[in-house]
Amino acid sequence: MLKKLISNQIALFTLIILFSCSILFHMLVLSGNIPYEVVWGGRLKSTNEMYQFEAVSIFVNLILLVICILRKDYEKWSIPMRFYNIAFGLIAALFMLNTIGNLLAETMVEKFVFTPLTLLSSLLSFRLVFSKK
């Protein structure tokens, strides 16, 4: 059903936008323009902890962004489609777990803003799991 509603290109383009915006968001948290209390379930206790967690978040989002960009132009690379199918399966699972974590977060921002975004990321990633091209 999802395959009929959303094309590979739309799924990839949307994920590229979401991951890019996520990187920008986490950079704004790192710079202090967004208070770190609104991320990581409101459980961060110090600035040092925030730097560590935000660095991990930016790194993971960069990896996800690169995977999407490579998949978008997969004909140019000699990476087997099986790699992408496995990668997007793991990404879908990661974001489904993240969605559950956001639902359990202490902050309203994570519950009402990030929960739909992580659910969308999971569904779009799952859409790409069974892609043949």
C-alpha positions, 0 to 999 in steps of 0.5 A: 500500500505504501509503495503505491502512495509514495514513490522511491524518489519522493521517499528519498527526497523527503528523507534527505530534507528531514535529515538535513533539517535534523542536522541543522536543528542539532547544530542550533542546539549545540550552538545554544540557540535552542535550549538543550532541555528540549532534546533527548527526552529532557533528560540531559543534565549538563552542557558536557552531556549535551555536547556528547549526545548532540555530536552523536546525533549529528554524526548519525544523521550525517550517515543517514543523509549520505546513505540517502544521497548514495541511494538516490544516485545508486547507478553511479556507485557499485554498491549492491541494492541489498546494502540499501535494503538492509540499511533502510530496514535498520533506519526504519527500525531505529526511527520506530524505536525513536518514535516510541522514545519520543512518546515517552519523553518528558518534553512536549516538543518531543512528543508533539513535534518529533514523534510525527517526524520520526514516525514519518522517517520510519515509514519512508525508510520502510518504503525503501526497504523492498525497492528494486531500483 
